[in-house]
Amino acid sequence: MSTVSEDGAHAQQPTNSQSVPSLFSEFDLYLFGQGREYRLYDKMGAHPRVVNGISGVHFATWAPNAESVSVIGDFNGWNRSAHPMQLRHRELGVWECFIPGVQVGALYKYAIVSRVNHQVLEKADPYAFAAELRPATASIVADLRRYRWHDEEWLRQRAARQQLSAPLSIYEVHLGSWRHVPERHRPEAVEEDRFLTYRELAHALAAYVKDLGFTHVELLPIAEHPYDGSWGYQVTGYYAPTSRYGSPEDFQYFVDYLHQQGIGIILDWVPSHFPRDAHGLSLFDGTHLYEYADPRKGEHREWGTLVFDYGRSEVRNFLIANALFWLREYHIDGLRVDAVASMLYLDYMRGPGEWVPNRYGGREHLEAIDFLRQLNEAVYAEELGALTIAEESTAWPLVSRPTYVGGLGFSMKWNMGWMHDMLEYMRLDPIYRRYHHNNITFSLTYAFSENFVLPLSHDEVVHMKGSLLTKMPGDLWQRFANLRAFLGYMWGHPGKKLLFMGGEFGQWREWNYRESLDWHLLEPPSDPHHAQLRDFVRDLNHLLLQEPALSMLDCEPEGFAWIDCHDSENSVISFQRRSRRPEETLVFICNFTPVPRFGYRLGAPLAGEYYEVLNSDDLRYGGSGLGNPQPLPSAPIAWQSCPQSIVLTLPPLSTIVLKWRPFGSPSTLATGSQSGE
């Protein structure tokens, strides 16, 4: 028997959901009410199910202020009366129903009649595993259990690969603009310009990243979002990988393949705000359900978005379960948590009278702080070896320290202060750098107060800020030399490394989310400096992977020591990177002027010979070829607080790396990157 919907389509008679067992136990509902049902996504949303031998889909949603809820979709002609849901728990407001015959791939939404004003809202499923391609907004029934994973070896080794003493070098990627088909500047291509799919990206990106020696990729948000220009930071489908590049199964393949190639994946995750789109979380049941009702707490005026209500246990549950969902169901290795500073402060980007103090009269957002601590405790308890990384731009203390000592519990924190100081310094004409020497030394006064990531991220190459290469002063040769010297210093500085795509080969243009990177710059007849810069980044990463001194004590003061941080007149700094074995010590010397320094005396921490393992001025990187091709013997002349010293040549605008060996030892080089090879 069938009924006719409002638009004349035939729809199946409503199913008696009362006879279908609920997916929720009383304990599940209790945990949800406490904000601690961390597998909530196994019950909320749309789940293929067989009931009494009948296949269909079980739907469940949270709408405590709804008068009624029904499921509408392409299977019932979008008829609001065809499939009403049953209120299973009045206090919590959990609604459920089972609809026979609905299959994977079906389109659906929830039609919600608000108890407050009787308004009818048509909402996408907050827990949907898939969604239509924008501008369409329906949710899609999906089954994540179909995919067969092959990354057991990676998961077994992950905890060791991601500990603080392990090398970590991150390539930050926006999947929609890393590479297109066809590439720009190829007029002979006949295929329509389009994104690569998850499966195409898996093979192309893994090969590229593996060749360059990056250990991880970090993806700008891939959760479903309606507006390309938000870069993924305004999310409407928190549990759905964006359909721009394929299906959930395609994204599972992407993660699986990168893992099989030995590459970890960090996902940008956005629990700080969400957009106002009518089909999304905003006013979900006609009331401020996911967001704060008071606009002084509930609006991000800077971004035109809404703030999650962190004081509501069900909202905290939605977010923490979502974080664990990506780690569990997609085997993601870490989450970079966006805009943490905006969560910590009630007066973030707000003037007097535009914010509400906490119960103690302060500006700290106590509910958000509790949420972040609960989030990190849950991740550490549930997912062995997974990382959480805070994008936090203030001096909030103990961000990457355990919650039991009063910290927020993150694994690491972006070092925004280092980034801003160094970019400001590198923009200067070298003749003025002597007056700003503090910019390159100040970060070491706090380098071990947190577990830091050094980011050169997407935010620094958009909105008229210029690309990394165009930030560098001087002529063409000097721009590339400056950038190589800067990157050499960055890889020597304590902290994990992050570089946004395009920076590795010196793209001239700012990043444009609508277009592919300028890959043609790596091919003749383009200037060879671009490919040479990419080769330098490759060798930096390989040095990081080969030399324990660059990672073993990366987050401990014992892993670093200045040799000389005072030579502001020459804009030269020198320092040691150390492991627990003295013979693995590395010496970094950075010359941030275009003036070569001949006969430069440098303190040497140990008696023996020092030989170049990396020189950014090497001919094969596009440099001038100055350097120290022969081993440099130390002499017992105390210098710069060291018992020994060496005399060497400092190339212009360069970073050189020396490694120690005792007198009389074999002269085999670790990297074979002597100057002039």
N, C-alpha and C positions, 0 to 999 in steps of 0.2 A: 504494500500500500504506500502511496506517496502523497505529498501535499504540494501545492503550488506556491512558490515564493513570491515576494512582492514584485519581482521583475518577470514573473511568468515561468521561471525555471522550476523543474521538478526537484524536490528534495526528499531525502529519506525521512521516514517517521521518527520522531525523537526516541532515543533509546532510554530505557528505564535504568538509569545509572545507580539507583538505590540497590539493585541486585548485584552490582559489580563490586568486588572487594576493593577497598581503598588502597592506594599505594603507601599511605602514611600510617605508621603505628602510633600509638599514644606517646611512645618515647620519642619518635621522630618529631612530633608536634611540640613536645616539651622542649627538645633541643632547639628547634626553630624559634620558639618563644624566648629562649635564652641566648639566641644568636650563635649557637654552636653545632648546628647540623651541617657539617662540612661536606656532605655528599647530597645536599639538597637538590642539586641539578639532576640527580637520578630519579627524582619524584616530580619536581616542578617541571613545567614545559610539556613537550609532546613526546610520548614514548610508544613505539610499536609494541603491541602486547597481544597475547592470545588468551581469551577468556572463554571457558567452556567450549574449546575447540574453534572459536570464532576469532579470526584475525582482525585487528583494528588498531586504533591509537588511543592511548590514555592521555588526557589533557588535565593539567592542574595549574592554577595560578593563585596569587595572593592579592586579594582586593577586599580588605576589611570594611570599606565604606561603600561597597556596591549593594544596590538593591537586588540586582540580578546580573548574571554573566552568562553569555552563550558563546559557543564556538561558531565562527562563520568561516567559510572557505570555498574553494572551487568545487568541493565535493557536495555542497548543499546550496549552490547558487548564491552564496553570501547572504543567506536568509537568517535573520536574527532569531527567528522563532523555531528553527529546525532542531537545534541541539543545545538546549539549556544545560547549564552546569548546576551541580548540587553543592550547597554550602555544607562542607564536611565538619568545619570547626568554626563556630560562630565568633568566639573571642578573637581567634587569630585571623579569621577571614580567608580560609583556604577553600577554594572551589575546585571541583573535579567532575569529570565525566569520561566515559568510554564510548567511542563511536566506532561501530563495526564497519569494516570495509575500507576505511581510510588507509592509504598506503604511503610509503616513503616517497617523498617528492611532492606531496600535496601542499597547497598553499592555504594559509589560515591566519586568522586574527581572533581577538577576543572583542565581543561587543559588550560593553559594560554600561549598565544604567546606574548612575550615581544615586546614592541614597540622599545626598545633600540637596541637589537641585534637579534630580531626575534627568539630567543631561545624558545623552547617549554618546559614548566614546568608542571608537574603533581603534584598538591598540595592538601593536605587534607584541609578540610574546617576549617578556624580559629574559626568559630562560631558553629561547629558541636556539637550536644548534646550527641553523642556517637561515638565510634571508635572501629575498629577491635582490637583484641588481638594481642599484639606484637608477632612476628616481622611483621605481616601484618600492613598496614598503611592507609587503606581506612577509610573514614568517614561513618557513618551509620545514615540513617534517623530515627529520634526518635520523639515521642510525649510525652512531659512531663506532659500534662494536663490529662492524663488518671488516674493517681493515686489519691485516695481519702484519704485525711489526717485526722488524729484523735488526733492531738496534740494541739487543741485549748486552753486547760487549761494551758499547758506549755507556749504557746505564750502570753497568757493573763498575766501570772505572771512573764514573763522573765525580764522585766525592773527592777522589784523589786529584783529579784534573782541575777541580775548582776550589781547592783549599787556598788559603792566603799565601802559602809559600810556592804556589805553582805559577808558571808564566801565564799571563792573561793579556791578550791583545785583541781588541774588538773592532770589527769593521761595521760601522753603522750604516744601515741600508733602508731606503724607502723603496719598497718593491715595485711600485708603480712607475718609478722614474730611473731605476738603475739601468735598465736597458729595454728598448722597445723593438718591435718588429714592424717595419724595417727600422734601422738606425737612421738618425738624422744625417743630413748631408750625403745621402745616397740616392740621387735622383733616378738611378737605374732600377731601384726597387719598385715592384709593381704591387706588392701586397699592401693592403690598407694598414696604416699606422695603428698599432694596438699594444696593449700590455702583453708581457709574457705571462704564461700560466704558471701556477705553482710548480707543476711538473717540469716545465721548461726552465724555470728559475732554479729548481733544485740542481740540475746538471750544470748549467752555465755558472751559477754563483758558487757552487761547491768547488768547481775546478779552478775558478779565479782566486777565491779566498785561500784555498789550499796551496796554490802556487805561491801566493804572497806570504804565506806563513802565519796568517791570522788564526788565532785559536777559536774565536767565536764571531758570530754575526749578531748584531742587535737590530731588530726590526722595529721601525716606527710602527705605531699601533696598526694591527691588522684586524682587530675586532670591527664588526660592521658599522659603517658610518655613512651618512647620507651625502656629505659634502666633501668632494675631493680636496678642496682648498683648506680643509681643517687638518690635512695630512694624517687623519686617523685619530686626532685628539679629541673629537667630539663624537662620542660613541652612542649608538642607539641599540646595538645588538652585542651585549657584553659576552655572550656565550657562542657567538657565531663568527668564524673567520670570514672576512669579506669575500663576497661572491665575485668581486672584480677579477680575481685570478683563478677562480675555479671553485670546486666543492670542498666540503670538510674533508672528504677522503683524499682529495688532491693535496690539501695542506698537510694532512698526516704523512703522505708520501714525501712531501718537501722536507719535513722534520726528520723523518726516518732516513732519507738519503743523505742529508748532511751529517747526521750522526754516524752513518756507516763510513763516511769520509773523514771522520775524526774531528768534526766541527760542531761546537756547541751553539745553542740558540738562546738568546736573551730577548724577551718580548717587552716592548714598551707597554705599560699598563696604566690606565687612567682612572683611579678611584677618587679624584679630586673634584670632578664636576661632570655634568652631562648636558646635552643641548635641550632646547625647548621644543623640538619637533613634535608635532601633534600625535604622531604614531608611537612616540617613545615613552620614557618613564615620567615625563612631566605630567602632573595632575592625573596620575594613572587611573585612579578610581573616582575622579572628580574632586579629589582633595590632595593636599600636599603630602603624598605618601612616601616617596623616596627622597624628597627634598625638604629642607626646613621651610616652615610656613612664613616665618619672619624674614622679609627681604634683607634685613640687616645681617642675617646669617646665611640666607638661602640663595643669594644671587652673587655671581661673579660678574661685576659690571665690566671689568676689563675685557672679558671674553664673551659676554652676553649669554652666559650659561647658568646652570643651577648647581647648588652645592648639596651633596648627599647629607642626609640627616644621620650623622654618626652616633647620635644618642639613642637611636631606635635600633633595638637588637635585631629585628628582621632585616633591616637595611645593612647592618654590619654583616649579617649572615650571607646576604646576597653577594656582597663584595668579596668576603673571605673565601666563600665557596667558589666564587669565580676565579680567584687567584689559584686555588688548588686545582680547579678544573683544567686550566691550561697546563699546569705542571703534570697532572695525572693523565688526562685524556689525550693530550698532544705531546707529552714527553718534553715540554719546554724546560730548559735548564736554569732559567732565572728570569726574574721580573725587574725591570727598571721602572720604579714607581715615579710617575710624573708629578711635578708641581707640588712636592711635599711642603715647601715653604708656605704655599697658599693654604695648606691644611692646618699648619701649626699655629697660625696667627689669626685671631679674630679681626684684626684691623688691617689685614693684607689688602693693599690697594684701596683703602677706605679712609675717608677724611673724618674729622670730628663730627660726632653725631650720627655717623653712618654705620656704626658697629655697636655690638652689645658686649660689655665686659663679662668675664666669667664670674662664678659665684664668689670669688675672692677679690673681684674688682680688677683683675689683670687682663692682659691681651692674649694670653695663651688659650688655645682652643683645646680644652681638657678632654672633650669627647673624641676629637680627632686623634689626640695623643693616645688615648686608651685604645682606639681602633687600630692604630698603627702597631702598637705593642701586641695586641691580640693577633693581628695579621702575621707578624713575624714569628711569634711563638707557634702559631699553627703551621706555618711553612716549615720551620725547623723540626717540629714534631712529626709532621706527616710525610715530608719529601726529603729523603737523605741526599745531601750534597747540593740541593737547590740554592740559588742565590737570590737575595733581594737587594737592590741597589737604589739608593735614594737620590733623586735629583733635588737637592736641598741647597739653596743659595745663600743662606745666612750663617751666623755663627752659633746656631743651636747646638748645645753640647751633647756629646755621647750618642750621636745619630747611629753610628755603627758599633755600638757597645751593647752587651746583653741587657735584657730588660731587668734581670735580677740585680744589676748594679745601678739601675735608674736610667738605662739607655733606651733608645727606641727599638733596638734589636735588629737593625739592618746589617747585612753582610758588609756592604761598602757604601760609600757616598761619593758623588761627583765633586771634584775639587774645582768649584767655579771661581774661587779666588785666584788660584794659580792660572787658570785659563785667561781671565781678564787681565791680570798683571802682565802675562807674557805676550798677549796680542797687542796690548798697549805698547810694550817695549819694542816688539818687532816692527811696529809701524814707524818707529822713529828713524830718521836718517842716522846712520851709525855715528856721525860726528857728535850727536847729542846724547848718545846712549850712556856716556860716562856719567851724566847727571841723573840718570835713572837706574843706576846699578841695583838699587834695592828691589826693583821689580823682579829681577831674576834670582835674588837670594832670599827674599822675605818668606817664601813658601816653606822653606826648610825650618822655620821657627815653629811651624805647626804641622809639619808633614806627617807626624806619627800620632797626632791627637785623634785621628780617625783612620779607617782603612779606605784609602782614597783610590778613585779612578780619575785619571787625567783626561778630560774630554776636549776634543776639538770637534764639536757636534754640528748638526744641521742648523741650529739656531744662530751660529756664527757666520753663515754663508747665505743669508737671505735678507730681505727687507733693506736693500741698499747698503748692506755691510761689506759687500764685496767677497770674492772667493779668497781662500787662503793665499793663493799666489798674488792676487792684486793687493793684498794687505802689505806685502813686502815692498820696501823702497828700492830705488835704484833702477839701473837699466836691466835688460833681459837677463844677462848673466847673473847680475847681483840678486835679482828677485829669486831665481832658482837656488842660488848659493845660500841666501838668507833662509829660505824655507828648509833646505837640507840641514843647515846648522841648527835651526829651531827643532826640527823633528829629531835630530840626533840628541840634542839636550833633553827633549821630552822622553825619549826611550831610556836615557840614563837616569832621569829623575825618579825617585821612589814613587810608586803608585802604578796601578794597572793602566793600560793604554786604550784610548778610543779615538778613532779617526773616521769622520764621515766620508762616505763614498765621493770620489772625484778628487779629494785632497791628495790621494796617493799618487796621482799623475799630474797634478797642477792644472786643474780645469780653470780656464780664464773666467768663464761666466759664473755668476751666482747660480746656486741650485734653483731649478724651476721644476716644481712637482708635475708639470704637464708634459715635460720632455725628457728624453733619454739623456744620460751623460754624454759628453762629447768624446766618444770612443775614437773618432777619427784622428784625434790628437796623438794617438799612439802609433799611427801608421804613416809611412812616407806619403807625401812629401812634407809632413808636419815637422816642426822643430824637434830634434831628437831629445831635447832636454826633458820632455814629458815622459818618454819611455825610460830615460836615465833616472828620473826622480822615482818612478815606480820601482825600478831595480834597487834603488837605495832603500826604499821602504821594505822591500822584500828582504834585503840583507839585515836591516834593523830587526825585523821579526825573527829571522834565523839566529841572529846573535842572542836575542832574548830567549829563544828556545834552547840554545846550546850552553849558555853561560849561567850557572846557578847563582852567581853573584847578583844577577838582575832580578831574581825572584825569591830566593830562599829566605831572605830576611827583608823582603820588600816592605813589610808593614811594621818593622821593628827598627828602633834607632841604631842598633848595632850594624845594620846593613848599609849605613851611609856615614861618610866622614868627609868634611871639607879638607882639601889641601890648601886652597887659597880662594877666599870669597871676597877679597879686598882690592883686587887689581882693577878698580873702576877706571883708572887712567887709560888702560889699554882695552877695557871692556872684555876682560878675560876672566873666566872662572874655571876652577879645576876641583875635582872631587873623586873620592873612591866609592865604588860599590863593592860590597863584601858579602861572602857567604860564611859558613862556619869553618871553612878550610882556607887558610891564608893564601895558598897557592892559586886559588881561584879569583883573587882580587883583580878588579878592573879599575883603570884610571881614565876618567873623562876630562878632556880639556876643550873648552869652547871659546873661540875667538869671534866676537860679534862685531868686528870691524873688517873692512876690506884691505887692511894693512897686514901683510905677512910679517911674522915675528921670527927672526933668525937668532939663534943662540939664546933662546929663552930658557932660563933656568927654572926648573920645577921640582918641588919637594917630592921625594920618592919614599913610600912607606916601608919598603923592604929592600935590602941589598940584593942586587941581581941585575938581570937584563930585562928591558921593557921593549916590546915590539908591537907594532900597529896591527890591530885586528879589524879596524874599520876607520875610514877616513872619508868624510863627506866631500872633500876636495879631490878625490880620486878622479882620474881622467874618465873612467868608465861611468861615472855619475855626472859627467859634464863639468867637472871641476878643472882647476888649473894644473893639477898634477903635482903640487908641492906636498911634501910629507917627509916621512922618515922610513925609507925602505930598509935600512939596516937596524939591527937591534941597538938599543940605547943602554949602555952600561951605566950603572949608578956609581957615584963616587961618595966617599964618606964625608960629604960636606953638608952639614945640617942646613936645612932651608925650609921655610914655611912650616915650622913645627914638626918637620920630618927629619929623621936621623940621616937620611941619604938625599941625594938630588941627582937629576939628570939634566942634560942640555939638549934641547930639541928645536925643531922648526915648527912654528904654528902657521898653517895655511890661512889665507884670508877667508873670512866668513865661513867658518868651518867648525865642526865637532870631530875630534879624533878620539879613538879609544885604544888604550894600551893595555896589554896584559903582561903580567910579571912571570918570570921563570928564574930559578936560581942559576948562578954562574955554573957553566959546565954541563947544563942539561941539554937534551936534544932540542933542535931548533924547529921542530915541526909546528907549523902555524895552525891555530884552531879554525880559522875561517878563510885563510888565504886571500885576504883583501888588502894586501899592501898597496901603498900609493904607486900609481903609474903602471900597474899590471895591465 
